[in-house]
């Protein structure tokens, strides 16, 4: 048997496109949803999320194919298929085989913790996110239209560190790691604010 090519579109927890285009992954012929999640995590370098936290959806409307869609229309179609009135999507079970699903683009939802801004921004613009320009002590971040998160277009290095420390602290609190680590982060944030 030949390998399966499965097309996917990454969406965030708000059911909006997290990337502009669909992408494909190659899986063995007997692959199931669990295998797809692992392959997507690997392909997109989603280091901060467990593959089990990804949710895979299939659009049940045969007229809609996210793989052939213009990027301007994707979010409108996502609103339509996830609408409570329509419900044109089905959540796939972990052990469901993918053999019958290769004709459709599957929707891969990332959890809330990855939705804003740095992780998904790097998925959208891998080159620009890794090669940010520096001018004095200002770091130019991608524009609001690129990350859909309503943050400022540029941060000082200190502001960027404070933002990242806040995310790290939320993650640590979320997984209930030692409280002394949270205290350390608070002290580091305080020292950055004082500078």
C-alpha positions in Angstrom: 0.0 0.0 0.0 1.1 3.5 -0.7 1.5 6.2 1.9 -1.4 8.6 2.6 -1.2 12.3 1.9 -3.5 14.2 4.3 -4.2 17.9 3.8 -4.7 20.0 6.9 -5.5 23.6 7.9 -4.3 24.9 11.2 -7.0 26.8 13.2 -6.8 28.5 16.6 -9.2 28.0 19.6 -11.5 30.7 18.2 -11.9 28.6 15.0 -10.0 31.1 12.9 -7.2 30.2 10.4 -3.8 30.2 12.2 -2.0 29.9 8.9 -2.8 31.2 5.4 -2.6 28.0 3.5 -3.3 24.3 3.9 -0.4 22.0 4.3 0.1 18.2 3.8 1.6 15.5 5.8 2.6 12.0 4.6 1.4 9.1 6.8 1.5 5.3 6.6 -1.5 3.6 5.0 -3.0 2.5 8.4 -2.6 5.8 10.1 -5.2 7.1 12.5 -6.0 10.5 14.0 -3.4 10.0 16.8 -0.7 9.5 14.1 -1.8 12.7 12.3 -1.6 14.8 15.4 1.9 13.6 16.1 3.0 14.3 12.5 1.4 17.8 12.5 3.2 18.6 15.8 6.5 17.4 14.3 6.0 19.2 10.9 5.0 22.6 12.5 7.5 22.4 15.4 4.7 22.7 18.0 7.2 22.0 20.8 5.0 23.6 23.5 2.0 21.5 23.0 1.3 17.8 23.5 0.0 16.2 20.3 -2.9 14.9 22.3 -4.1 18.5 22.9 -4.6 19.1 19.2 -8.2 18.6 18.0 -8.9 17.3 14.5 -12.2 18.3 12.8 -13.6 17.1 9.4 -16.0 19.4 7.5 -19.1 17.4 6.7 -20.2 19.7 3.8 -19.0 18.2 0.6 -19.2 21.5 -1.2 -16.5 23.1 1.1 -12.9 22.3 0.6 -10.5 24.4 2.7 -7.5 23.2 0.6 -8.7 25.0 -2.6 -10.0 28.1 -0.9 -8.7 31.7 -1.3 -7.1 32.8 2.0 -9.5 35.8 2.1 -12.5 33.5 2.4 -11.2 30.9 4.8 -12.4 32.6 8.0 -15.8 33.3 6.6 -16.2 29.6 5.7 -14.8 28.6 9.1 -17.5 30.7 10.8 -20.1 29.0 8.6 -19.0 25.4 9.4 -18.6 26.0 13.1 -21.8 28.0 13.5 -24.1 26.5 16.1 -27.0 26.8 13.6 -25.1 24.9 10.9 -22.7 22.5 12.7 -21.0 21.3 9.5 -18.0 19.8 11.3 -17.4 16.5 13.1 -14.7 16.0 15.7 -12.6 13.0 14.9 -11.9 10.3 17.4 -8.2 9.5 18.2 -8.4 5.9 16.8 -10.3 6.8 13.6 -8.5 5.7 10.5 -7.6 8.3 7.9 -7.8 6.1 4.9 -11.3 7.4 3.9 -10.5 11.0 4.8 -7.8 11.9 2.3 -10.1 13.7 -0.1 -10.9 16.5 2.4 -8.7 19.1 4.2 -8.9 18.3 7.9 -9.0 21.2 10.4 -6.3 21.0 13.1 -7.2 23.1 16.2 -4.4 24.2 18.5 -5.3 24.8 22.2 -5.7 28.3 23.6 -2.2 28.4 25.1 -0.7 28.5 21.6 -3.0 31.0 19.9 -1.3 34.3 20.6 1.1 35.6 19.5 4.6 34.1 19.2 4.0 30.4 18.4 1.3 30.9 15.7 3.1 33.9 14.3 6.2 31.8 13.7 4.0 29.3 11.9 2.6 32.0 9.7 5.9 33.7 8.9 8.8 31.4 9.8 11.4 33.6 8.2 10.3 37.0 9.5 9.7 35.7 13.0 13.2 34.3 13.3 15.0 37.2 11.6 13.4 40.2 13.3 15.1 43.5 12.6 16.6 45.4 15.5 17.0 49.2 15.6 18.6 50.4 18.8 16.7 48.8 21.6 13.4 48.3 19.7 12.4 45.0 18.3 10.0 45.2 15.4 7.3 42.6 15.8 5.0 41.4 13.0 1.9 43.6 12.3 -1.5 43.1 13.8 -2.9 41.8 10.5 -0.3 39.0 10.7 -1.1 37.9 14.2 -4.8 38.9 14.8 -4.1 39.5 18.5 -4.4 43.3 18.9 -0.9 43.8 20.3 1.4 46.8 19.5 3.5 46.7 16.4 6.8 47.1 18.2 8.1 46.4 21.7 11.2 47.4 23.5 13.4 44.4 24.4 12.3 44.8 28.0 8.6 44.8 27.1 9.1 41.7 25.0 10.8 39.9 27.9 8.0 41.0 30.3 5.4 39.7 27.8 7.2 36.3 27.5 7.7 36.0 31.2 4.0 36.5 31.7 3.3 33.7 29.3 5.8 31.4 31.0 4.3 32.2 34.4 0.8 31.3 33.1 2.1 28.1 31.7 3.8 27.1 35.0 0.7 28.0 37.0 -1.4 26.1 34.6 0.6 22.9 35.1 1.0 23.5 38.8 4.8 23.4 38.9 6.6 24.6 42.1 5.5 28.0 43.3 9.1 29.1 43.8 9.5 29.2 40.1 6.5 31.6 39.8 8.0 33.7 42.5 11.3 33.9 40.6 9.5 35.0 37.5 7.7 37.7 39.5 11.0 39.0 40.8 12.5 39.0 37.3 9.5 40.9 35.9 9.7 43.4 38.8 13.4 44.0 38.1 12.7 44.6 34.4 9.9 47.1 35.3 12.3 49.0 37.5 15.0 49.4 34.8 
